[in-house]
């Protein structure tokens, strides 16, 4: 499948979408590189505190992308999840570009990823994010994470 110029849409999730959101999160949870959100209460909190978008391709939900505002000029990219059957098609790249465009007035955008999540890491670096620091046991799961930032002057 062609990777460039994906025809996707971003649809804002609502609290009523909690079960669908949770199903997407659970579809990619791995023991090391992505701990994900697996409980309904945690999912409800995410939907309340973040701008969560369903990524749709050809009318089907392909994943989610979300961010949280940390200040007037600072956002945290709190999640990018692509369902397994849609991975490797450039959908994550296109969704990330669209979110960066939505956040074009932000001077700083942060995110955290596992150092062994090489596909995500390469995507973020190619979009202009830079590795800022290494954090041991960042989520209390015994696993390290990389803090990346995207800064505009």
C-alpha positions in Angstrom: 0.0 0.0 0.0 1.2 3.5 -0.8 2.5 5.4 2.2 2.4 9.0 1.0 -0.4 11.4 1.3 -2.8 9.3 3.3 -6.5 10.1 3.1 -7.3 10.1 6.7 -9.6 12.1 9.0 -9.3 13.1 12.6 -12.5 12.9 14.6 -12.6 14.3 18.2 -13.5 11.6 20.7 -16.1 12.2 23.4 -16.5 10.6 26.9 -19.1 8.3 25.3 -16.4 6.8 23.1 -14.6 5.2 26.1 -15.1 1.6 25.1 -13.9 2.1 21.6 -10.9 4.1 22.9 -10.1 1.4 25.3 -10.3 -1.3 22.7 -7.8 0.5 20.5 -5.4 1.0 23.4 -5.6 -2.7 24.3 -5.0 -3.8 20.7 -1.3 -2.5 20.9 -0.4 -3.0 24.5 3.0 -4.8 24.8 4.9 -6.0 27.8 7.8 -3.6 27.3 7.5 -0.9 24.7 3.9 0.3 25.3 2.1 -0.1 28.6 -1.1 1.6 27.3 -4.3 2.3 29.0 -6.2 -0.8 30.0 -8.7 0.3 32.6 -12.0 2.1 32.1 -11.4 4.7 34.8 -8.0 5.6 33.3 -9.5 5.8 29.8 -12.2 8.2 31.1 -9.5 10.4 32.6 -7.6 10.4 29.3 -10.7 11.5 27.4 -11.4 14.2 30.0 -7.9 15.6 30.2 -6.7 15.3 26.6 -7.8 16.2 23.1 -8.3 12.6 21.8 -8.9 12.1 18.1 -9.9 8.9 16.3 -7.8 8.4 13.2 -10.2 7.2 10.4 -9.1 5.8 7.1 -11.8 4.8 4.6 -14.4 5.2 7.3 -12.7 2.7 9.6 -11.0 3.7 12.9 -7.3 3.1 12.3 -6.1 4.4 15.7 -5.9 7.4 18.0 -3.7 10.5 18.4 -4.0 12.8 21.4 -2.4 15.7 23.2 -2.7 17.7 26.4 -2.2 21.4 26.8 0.4 22.2 29.4 0.3 26.0 29.0 -0.4 28.7 26.5 2.6 27.7 24.3 3.3 24.1 25.5 1.6 20.9 24.6 2.3 17.2 25.4 1.7 14.7 22.7 0.2 12.1 25.0 -0.5 9.3 22.6 -0.3 7.9 19.1 -1.7 4.4 18.6 -2.2 2.7 15.3 -4.2 -0.5 15.2 -2.0 -3.4 14.1 -3.8 -4.0 10.8 -3.2 -0.4 9.8 0.5 -0.2 10.8 3.1 0.4 8.2 0.9 2.4 5.9 2.0 6.0 6.8 -1.1 6.7 8.8 0.8 7.5 12.0 3.0 9.9 10.1 0.0 11.7 8.5 -1.9 11.9 11.8 1.2 13.3 13.5 1.7 15.9 10.9 -2.0 17.0 11.3 -1.6 17.3 15.0 1.6 19.3 14.6 -0.4 21.6 12.3 -3.2 21.9 14.9 -0.5 22.9 17.4 1.3 25.2 15.1 1.2 28.1 17.6 2.9 26.0 20.3 6.5 26.9 21.0 7.1 23.5 22.6 5.6 20.0 22.1 6.9 17.1 24.2 6.3 13.4 24.1 7.7 10.2 25.7 8.4 6.9 24.0 10.2 3.7 24.9 13.8 3.6 23.4 13.0 0.2 21.9 9.9 1.5 20.1 12.1 2.1 17.1 9.3 2.7 14.6 7.8 5.5 16.7 11.2 6.9 17.6 12.2 7.1 13.9 8.9 8.7 13.0 9.3 11.4 15.7 12.9 12.2 14.8 11.9 12.5 11.1 9.2 15.0 12.1 11.7 17.2 13.8 11.5 16.0 17.4 14.8 15.8 19.3 15.8 13.5 22.1 16.1 15.6 25.2 16.7 13.0 28.0 16.6 9.4 29.1 14.3 8.7 32.1 14.7 5.4 34.0 11.4 3.8 35.3 9.4 6.8 34.0 6.0 5.2 34.4 6.9 3.0 37.4 6.9 -0.1 35.2 10.7 -0.7 35.4 11.2 0.4 31.8 13.1 3.4 30.6 11.6 6.1 28.4 13.0 8.9 26.1 11.7 12.4 26.4 11.6 14.1 23.1 10.8 17.7 22.3 9.8 19.7 19.3 10.6 23.4 19.7 9.7 26.4 17.5 11.5 29.7 17.8 
